[in-house]
């Protein structure tokens, strides 16, 4: 009999995608098996010597040694190039979930096609470098000199993308020093944490909570912005509002002092959370604007809130635009 | 010595009338007239901005659409305009208008017929009306009114009767519409 998962767990699984989790889990199981098999077939050092006629040992360690002795292609240790190839394959296998996570968690606007390829290739190169350098201090210094001479400058689309670069380097580094188990742990940890951060939109929804924790008690939280919107892909604002996330509403008014009490009366009633984000004075090209971050009540919705603002704010409110940027 | 005369803003000619395709209440605070071509990519981009303006202004905005098919550069534009007019005959102008702007890359006759079917139109009647000379005359009348109003390309917008010459960018257009909505006018750009 299987226990029914709690609603919170069901929601989390649904939003990340049941297929995503199952595929990742299956991938790690298959990849782990493949790497274990490869490590037995292509041992770095001489395989344990077990007499061919010896009976199968009964202990787990003994069984592994027996298995490695039976299947090893290079009983005296794999040649250097084969060993390097194995480490590189391991690096690629373990970095692919990172690339998959990147594709899954980035929106169309934030997505950087070249970064996916970079994340996959980077550990291969790092592994190769470490295989070449090995324990040679002289080679390490030479490498540092070469790297210093070449300018590697690139602007990432998102600051968070740097984490993927570091993750790929970490996996390459671990593979290069024959620590595939560490690379595997890094890969799994990275994917789990990154998916969790993405799923819970960590810090965006809890900015005010953190502010409450960090600021003195009774501090004014009006200046702490509500979570930022998702990128401007339509119908982002409506979807965000439907999801219970905040939306930036730019409200066009005739006179700020007359419109503001009317607007805020509606917001106090129809929004779960709201805060004044900016007050833009009249310009040559437009009317005064009051920009609010709002999270409409689910029972009202963004369209209901907008309609109430226009009706109850009349004649001072003429429009309420859910544009994500100023 | 020559004096520089201020150039008058071109005005809509003729003003909005019942024959126009209009969405929104007649008494709206601001009337936005759009001259557009269903095959023009800039009109497709403007369509999204105008849809956002419709949502933002609600009943404060009335949108009026007039055809301005650029037949030389857009071979499907006139046919698409006729298709919209034929849909209007069955009360489905705006759904057809939205569908064609969302699928500007597919405006062949069979595509238009598919859209008509999707909108549950009487397709036989729709096809007959689309082929009528009077339907094309209706489109060409809009084109002529655009030329009289100073339309040189698409999309061209008129806010409360006066041509809007700014960029059709969300923030700027919203600002211009809001300013027009707050100014006293009679809906055609004239002071009351």
Interface residues (C-beta under 8 A of the other chain):
Chain A: X234 X250 X252 X254 X283 X285 X286 X287 X289 X303 X306 X307 X310 X318 X319 X320 X321 X322 X323 X325 X326
Chain B: X29 X30 X48 X52 X53 X55 X56 X57 X58 X59 X60 X61 X166 X170 X171 X172 X174 X175 X176 X177 X178 X179 X181 X182
